[in-house]
């Protein structure tokens, strides 16, 4: 005795065919979403982290408060981001990504943190006289570390980026941010 008719068998087969066809389709991802999480810190990590952290920093009230009190846009300089990981990271690339994100946001003025090697390269006739260069009101600085997260005999390393924005006149931290990238 047959319990299913041919029509019922076809209806039962249809969901399996649809499932098989959808499993074979490819899906394109935006370039920004692509990142090899098994590899070390890379340029995508640096750019995405910088953009997210600057967005968070500028969403806080410190810049509006400064503008209200001082009557002008705050001036920010990006200082050192220390590499305290076990691998050689080019933190200067990350610093440039931070500067780019700040400049593109248009909410602050950005000044470069000219080190001694840059000052020595400048020719005397192109330098501004002392006191005419605009100084920073705030300094953005931070550290990249790789703490290890051990659970159930498995070990996962991650990069932890911690940045702070300091009011240079008062040494008050006006913003602190943290972002973790798990490996």
Number of C-alpha atoms within 10 A of each C-alpha: 3 5 6 9 8 9 9 10 10 11 10 10 11 11 11 10 11 10 10 11 10 9 9 8 8 7 6 6 8 7 8 10 9 10 13 12 13 8 8 14 19 15 14 16 18 19 19 16 20 24 19 14 21 20 14 14 21 17 11 12 11 17 20 17 12 15 13 11 9 10 10 13 16 20 17 25 23 21 19 15 19 17 17 14 14 9 11 10 16 15 16 13 14 21 21 15 20 23 23 16 19 24 15 10 14 11 14 18 17 20 18 12 15 10 9 8 8 9 11 9 8 10 8 10 7 7 11 9 9 6 7 8 10 10 15 19 18 25 21 23 18 20 17 20 17 18 15 13 12 10 8 5 5 7 11 11 13 18 19 18 22 18 21 18 23 19 20 14 9 9 11 11 15 15 17 16 15 15 15 15 14 14 16
